[in-house]
Amino acid sequence: MSATKISIETSEKKFKSFHETFPYCAFALACALIYPNRANNRKRVITFGILMSFDSLMLFWFVSNLAICAYTFDKYDLSRNLSVGIVVAVFFFKFFYVYIKNDKFADLLANITDDLLKGNDMDEDYQAIYEEYIKLGKIGQTCWIIIPILLSTQFPIYATVLMIYESLTKDDGERYMVHEMRLQFIDNKKYETPYFEVVFIYSLVQCVVLCPNFAGLDGSFCIASNHLCLKIKLLAHKVHRAFKDSNNRYQLEMNVKEAVKEHQEAIKFYNDLQHVYGGWLFIVFLLTSILISMNLYQIHLSESIDTKYTIFAVSEELSWDIYDVPWESWADPVVTKLLIFMIAKSQETFILTGKGIVYFNMQLFISVLQTGYSFFTLISS
């Protein structure tokens, strides 16, 4: 009877855990074998090894093809394959990176869950803020489902559309691989039946394997950074409520001190967020720059665009929100000092960085393009 009652109470909660609030992101993390469950670490590694064993033939073909392109100095095919190779490299990096960061990642998601559940005991004005930011998090979750699927499926769709067109316009139309490359041992008969059909389906598996990895980790970063914004907005609202609802100076001081404590928790969450995602952000910056340069190089060599290979700061308002509270109406020196402390700390903008080397803001977008173009001019000179 009591178990049934607890189940009913849980189901009636407005705000739920991370995996219940963002089920698609959690599902993608689980499918990609990077959901930070401490209990099945070993099983995930074994499963990943089995999966890579199944994919080993495709990896062998891909690596040997890269080696042949480098040996024969086939610049176009080398740059084309490197564009895909970068995506594959990111896939492997993410798995081992999350494995190393497993405990910190698990703590971060647990922290998000705790914060979400706390919202059930808050007033309606706080819950309205929760709903706004959860909605933004779900939009981010959806975007990181759509983007990897679009990027992965364009390869088989592109090949399929071309083959349909060939069959409609020619008696003996050409066949197209999901990703064109030399296949060791069967290269001279890869377009023959049944080799072509088997390789085509085998290639589709690789597209399916890649999607959850990108949807999961990239989506979780979007949700976690949005959650930091939520904590900051709640903090600012709490300070406003402290001045509005307090009946005396003692109560005001206690409420503001509680807000200071939550500010410290928000800073700790930011540091945890930086610790979990910082290394990954730095690698993303490096590989994105190389990917852009490889795509520019392909366009430079072919003088055309191959669509398959070319489609590939949050606390600045807090100080003003705190300053905007009616602090002058109380003229309490203790509270004023606490507010000055919070304003000073809030002016240290929460900028996510890649190991403290690159700063993820709008300027970085320009830097990525500049770095990519610089590398392109270097390899094309």
C-alpha positions in Angstrom: 0.0 0.0 0.0 2.8 2.4 1.0 4.8 1.5 -2.2 1.7 2.4 -4.3 1.3 5.7 -2.4 5.0 6.6 -3.0 4.6 5.7 -6.7 1.6 8.0 -7.1 3.3 10.9 -5.3 6.3 10.5 -7.5 4.3 10.5 -10.7 2.4 13.6 -9.6 5.6 15.6 -9.3 5.8 18.6 -11.7 9.6 18.4 -12.0 11.4 15.1 -12.3 14.9 13.7 -12.6 17.3 14.4 -15.4 16.5 11.2 -17.3 12.8 11.7 -17.0 12.9 15.4 -17.9 15.3 14.9 -20.9 14.6 11.2 -21.9 15.9 11.5 -25.4 19.3 12.8 -24.3 19.5 10.1 -21.6 18.5 7.4 -24.1 21.1 8.6 -26.6 23.8 8.6 -23.8 22.8 5.0 -22.9 22.8 3.8 -26.5 26.2 5.4 -27.0 27.4 3.6 -23.9 28.5 6.9 -22.3 25.7 7.4 -19.7 27.7 7.7 -16.5 26.4 4.8 -14.5 29.0 3.7 -12.0 27.5 0.3 -11.7 28.0 -0.9 -15.3 31.4 0.7 -16.2 33.0 -2.6 -17.0 30.0 -3.9 -19.0 30.0 -0.7 -21.1 33.7 -1.1 -22.0 33.1 -4.8 -23.0 30.0 -3.9 -25.1 32.0 -1.1 -26.8 34.8 -3.6 -27.5 32.3 -6.0 -29.1 30.7 -3.2 -31.2 34.1 -2.1 -32.4 35.0 -5.7 -33.3 31.9 -5.8 -35.5 33.0 -2.5 -37.1 36.7 -3.5 -37.3 36.5 -4.4 -41.0 35.1 -1.0 -41.9 37.8 0.6 -39.8 40.4 -1.5 -41.5 39.2 -0.4 -44.9 39.1 3.2 -43.9 42.6 3.3 -42.3 44.1 1.4 -45.2 42.4 3.8 -47.6 43.9 6.8 -45.8 47.3 5.2 -45.9 47.0 4.5 -49.7 45.9 8.1 -50.3 48.8 9.5 -48.3 51.3 7.1 -50.1 50.0 8.0 -53.6 49.7 11.7 -52.6 46.0 11.7 -53.7 45.3 15.1 -52.1 41.6 15.2 -52.9 40.7 11.7 -51.6 43.0 12.2 -48.6 41.2 15.5 -47.6 37.8 13.9 -48.3 38.5 10.9 -46.1 40.1 13.0 -43.4 36.8 15.0 -43.2 35.1 11.7 -42.2 38.1 10.6 -40.2 37.7 13.6 -37.9 34.1 12.7 -37.1 35.2 9.1 -36.4 38.1 10.4 -34.2 35.6 12.5 -32.2 33.4 9.4 -31.7 36.3 7.4 -30.2 37.5 10.4 -28.2 34.1 11.0 -26.6 33.8 7.4 -25.4 37.2 7.3 -23.7 36.9 10.9 -22.4 33.5 10.2 -20.7 34.9 6.9 -19.3 37.7 8.9 -17.6 35.3 11.6 -16.5 32.6 9.1 -15.5 32.4 10.0 -11.8 32.4 13.7 -12.3 29.9 13.4 -15.1 27.6 11.3 -12.9 27.8 13.9 -10.1 26.9 16.6 -12.6 23.8 14.8 -13.8 22.9 14.0 -10.2 23.2 17.7 -9.3 20.9 18.6 -12.1 18.4 16.0 -10.8 18.6 17.3 -7.3 18.0 20.9 -8.5 15.0 19.8 -10.7 13.4 18.0 -7.8 13.8 21.0 -5.5 11.6 22.9 -7.8 8.5 20.9 -6.7 8.7 22.5 -3.3 9.1 26.1 -4.5 6.5 28.8 -5.1 4.8 29.3 -8.4 7.0 32.2 -9.5 10.1 30.0 -9.1 8.4 27.2 -10.9 7.6 29.5 -13.8 11.4 30.1 -14.1 11.9 26.3 -14.0 9.4 25.8 -16.8 11.0 28.4 -19.0 14.5 27.0 -18.8 13.4 23.3 -19.0 11.6 24.2 -22.2 14.9 25.7 -23.5 16.7 22.6 -22.5 14.2 20.4 -24.3 14.7 22.5 -27.5 18.4 22.0 -27.2 17.8 18.2 -26.7 15.7 18.1 -29.9 18.2 20.0 -31.9 21.0 17.6 -31.0 18.8 14.7 -32.1 18.0 16.3 -35.4 21.5 17.5 -36.3 23.4 14.2 -36.0 20.6 12.3 -37.8 20.7 14.8 -40.7 24.5 14.7 -40.9 24.7 10.9 -40.8 21.7 10.1 -43.1 22.8 12.4 -45.8 25.5 9.9 -46.9 23.1 7.0 -47.6 20.3 9.3 -48.8 22.8 11.0 -51.2 23.9 7.6 -52.6 20.3 6.3 -52.8 19.0 9.4 -54.7 21.8 9.2 -57.2 21.2 5.4 -57.8 17.5 6.0 -58.3 18.2 8.8 -60.8 20.7 6.5 -62.6 18.2 3.7 -62.8 15.5 6.0 -64.2 17.7 7.7 -66.8 20.0 4.8 -67.9 19.6 1.1 -68.6 22.7 0.2 -66.7 23.0 2.9 -64.1 26.1 3.4 -61.8 26.1 2.3 -58.2 27.3 4.5 -55.4 28.7 3.6 -52.0 27.6 5.3 -48.8 31.2 6.6 -48.6 33.4 6.0 -51.7 36.8 4.5 -50.9 39.1 1.6 -51.8 38.1 -1.7 -50.2 41.0 -4.0 -49.6 40.7 -7.5 -51.1 37.3 -6.8 -52.8 38.0 -3.4 -54.5 37.7 -4.8 -58.0 34.3 -6.3 -57.4 32.8 -4.0 -54.7 30.0 -2.9 -57.2 29.0 -6.4 -58.0 26.1 -8.3 -56.3 26.2 -9.4 -53.4 29.3 -7.4 -52.4 27.7 -4.1 -53.0 24.5 -4.8 -51.1 26.4 -6.2 -48.1 28.9 -3.3 -48.0 26.1 -0.7 -48.4 24.1 -2.2 -45.4 27.3 -2.6 -43.4 28.1 1.1 -44.0 24.6 2.0 -42.8 25.4 0.5 -39.4 28.3 2.9 -39.0 25.9 5.8 -39.5 23.5 4.5 -36.9 26.4 4.0 -34.4 27.6 7.5 -34.7 24.2 9.3 -34.1 23.6 8.5 -30.3 27.2 9.4 -29.5 26.8 13.0 -30.8 23.2 13.4 -29.7 24.0 12.2 -26.2 27.1 14.1 -25.1 26.5 17.3 -27.2 22.9 17.3 -26.1 23.9 16.9 -22.4 26.3 19.8 -22.7 23.5 22.0 -24.1 21.2 20.9 -21.2 23.9 21.4 -18.5 24.9 24.9 -19.7 21.2 25.8 -19.8 20.8 24.5 -16.3 23.6 26.9 -15.1 21.5 29.7 -16.6 18.5 28.4 -14.6 20.5 28.4 -11.3 21.6 32.0 -11.9 18.1 33.2 -12.8 16.7 31.5 -9.6 19.4 33.1 -7.6 18.6 36.6 -8.9 14.9 36.0 -8.2 15.7 34.8 -4.7 17.5 38.1 -3.9 14.5 40.1 -5.2 12.1 38.0 -3.1 14.3 38.5 0.0 13.8 42.2 -0.2 10.1 41.9 -1.1 9.0 39.3 1.5 11.3 39.9 4.5 9.5 41.4 7.5 12.5 42.6 9.5 16.3 43.1 9.1 17.1 39.7 10.7 14.9 37.8 8.3 16.3 39.9 5.4 19.9 39.0 6.4 19.1 35.3 6.7 17.4 35.3 3.2 20.3 37.2 1.6 22.8 34.9 3.3 20.9 31.9 1.9 21.1 33.6 -1.6 24.9 34.0 -1.1 25.1 30.3 -0.3 23.2 29.4 -3.5 25.5 31.8 -5.5 28.5 29.7 -4.2 26.6 26.5 -5.3 26.1 28.0 -8.8 29.9 28.8 -9.0 30.7 25.2 -7.9 28.3 23.9 -10.6 30.0 26.1 -13.2 33.4 24.7 -12.1 32.1 21.1 -12.3 30.6 21.9 -15.7 34.0 23.2 -16.9 35.8 20.2 -15.4 33.5 17.7 -17.2 33.3 19.4 -20.6 36.5 21.5 -20.8 38.8 18.9 -22.5 36.0 17.9 -24.9 35.4 21.5 -25.9 39.1 22.0 -26.6 39.3 18.9 -28.9 36.1 20.1 -30.6 37.7 23.4 -31.3 40.8 21.8 -32.8 39.0 19.2 -34.9 36.4 21.7 -36.1 39.2 24.0 -37.4 40.8 21.1 -39.2 37.5 19.9 -40.6 36.8 23.4 -42.1 40.2 23.5 -43.7 39.8 20.1 -45.2 36.4 21.1 -46.7 38.0 24.3 -48.1 40.8 22.2 -49.5 38.3 19.9 -51.3 36.5 22.8 -52.8 39.9 24.3 -53.9 41.0 21.0 -55.6 37.7 20.0 -57.2 36.4 23.6 -57.9 33.0 22.3 -56.8 31.2 21.6 -53.6 30.5 18.0 -52.4 27.5 18.5 -50.0 28.2 15.3 -48.2 31.4 16.5 -46.7 30.7 20.2 -46.3 27.5 20.2 -44.3 29.4 18.8 -41.5 28.6 33.5 -21.8 25.9 33.2 -19.2 26.1 35.4 -16.1 26.5 38.9 -17.4 23.0 40.0 -16.3 23.3 38.7 -12.7 25.2 41.7 -11.3 22.5 44.1 -12.7 19.7 41.9 -11.4 21.2 42.1 -7.9 21.9 45.8 -8.1 18.3 46.4 -9.2 16.8 45.1 -5.9 15.5 47.8 -3.5 18.5 47.7 -1.2 18.5 51.4 -0.5 15.0 51.2 1.2 16.5 49.0 4.0 19.8 50.7 4.5 21.2 47.7 6.3 25.0 47.7 6.2 25.3 43.9 6.6 23.0 43.2 3.7 24.6 45.9 1.6 28.0 44.3 2.1 26.6 40.9 1.1 25.1 42.4 -2.0 28.5 44.1 -2.9 30.2 40.7 -2.4 27.6 39.0 -4.7 27.9 41.7 -7.4 31.7 41.5 -7.3 31.6 37.7 -7.7 28.9 37.8 -10.4 31.1 40.1 -12.5 33.4 37.2 -13.0 31.6 36.0 -16.1 30.9 32.3 -16.4 32.7 31.7 -19.8 33.1 28.0 -20.7 36.6 27.3 -21.9 38.5 24.5 -23.6 41.1 23.7 -20.9 41.6 27.5 -20.4 43.1 27.9 -23.9 40.0 28.7 -26.0 37.0 30.7 -24.8 33.6 29.7 -26.1 31.9 32.9 -27.2 31.0 34.6 -30.5 34.7 35.6 -31.0 35.6 31.9 -31.0 33.4 31.4 -34.1 35.6 34.0 -36.0 38.7 32.4 -34.6 37.6 28.9 -35.8 37.1 30.3 -39.3 40.4 32.1 -39.2 42.3 29.1 -37.9 40.6 26.8 -40.5 41.5 29.2 -43.3 45.1 29.6 -42.1 45.5 25.8 -42.1 44.0 25.6 -45.5 46.4 28.2 -46.9 49.3 26.2 -45.4 48.3 22.9 -46.9 47.4 24.4 -50.3 50.6 26.4 -50.7 
